[in-house]
Every structure is written in structure tokens, then in C-alpha cells.
Amino acid sequence: MKNWLIDEREHAHWSRPWEPMVNPECGIVVPPSPLGTWERQSLPLMVSRQYSILFEDFSDYFAYEMDEIGDTTLDQELDILDSLIGYRD
């Protein structure tokens, strides 16, 4: 999730295609160290097509693991992922 926020912020004004820093080959990279609380400006919510696909893949895996351990309290996380997957700006 942190990588998604960083990626979307960095590419908010790009008009050309770009690749997310999370991908099946490299996995999840460690994001750069966070800035201070007040060092970022707000942006409208955006979910690029690339991240929507990644969230969908992860959601399937997460749902499977949730069922395996029998923890239905994790449904709220799945709901958030589903909202992000279906979000269009």
C-alpha cells in the first residue's frame, strides 16, 4: 500500500505510461524513507490501471490465506482492496 501511494504521487502528472515499483519479478521494494508529517501535499485519490491489477492479484491471494487461517475479521481489508480495485478517477 505504501508503494502504491508513493508511485501514484510520483506519477500524478505523467501523461506517458509508467511501470509501478512493485512487480512480479522484483516483488515489493523498500520505499524511500518517509518525509515529515507536513512535507506532502494532498492529492485526489487515484488508482492507476497497473496498481488495480496488482491489487486484484493480491486480493485473490489475501482472500485465500484469510480462508486458510479462518480469520473473517480480515474482510475489512478485502473491502478496502475491492474499493481500490474498482476505483476510477
N, C-alpha and C positions, 0 to 999 in steps of 0.2 A: 504494500500500500504506500509506503514511504517513497519507494522508487517511482511509482506512478505519479504521485504528487510532484516530485522533483522533475520528472520527464515532461509532464504536461505544462508545468510552469516554464521550463526552458524553451519549449516549442510552441508556446501560445501564439506567437506572431509569425511563425514559419508558414509559408504557403507551399513549400515543396514537401514531398514525402520524407519521412524520417523513420528510423528504427528505434524502438524502445531499448533502454539499457538492460531490460530483463528479456531473456530469450531462451529457447530450449537448449541451445548449445552451451551458453555460459552460465545459465541459471540466474540467480539473484546476486547482483553485485552489492558490495557495501557502499551505501550512498556517502557522499561527502559529509563532513562534519556539519552539524546544524548551525545555523546562524542564531543570533539572539532573538528573543521574543518579538521585538518590534522591527526587525530588519526586512520583513517581507510585506509586500502589498497584497491586498485581497484580489482574487481573480474569480470570475464566474466559474461554476463547475463545468468541467469539460472531461469527456472520456473519449479518447481517440479510438478509432477502429482497432488499432493494434492492441491497445490495452483491453478493449472489450473482449477480444479473442482470448487474451491471456487470462482475464478474469473468468471467462466461461470455462476454460480448461481447468483452472484451479478450483472453480466451484464444483465441478464434477468430482474431482479428487477429494475435495473437502467433504462433500456430502457422503462419499463412500467411506472415508475414515470416520466421520461422525456416526454413521450407521454401525461400523465395526466396533466402536467403543461404546455404543449405546447412549450417547450424550445428546439428548434432544435440546438441551439448553443452547447449543451452538446454532440453532435455527436462526437466531437474530443475526449472526454473522453471514449466514447464507442469504438472508433477506437483503442485507446491505450489498452483498456481491450482486444479487439479482437486480437491484436498483441501478447499480453502476453499469452492469451489462446492458440493460435496456435504456440507459440514458442517452439522449441525443440533444446536443446543444443547439 
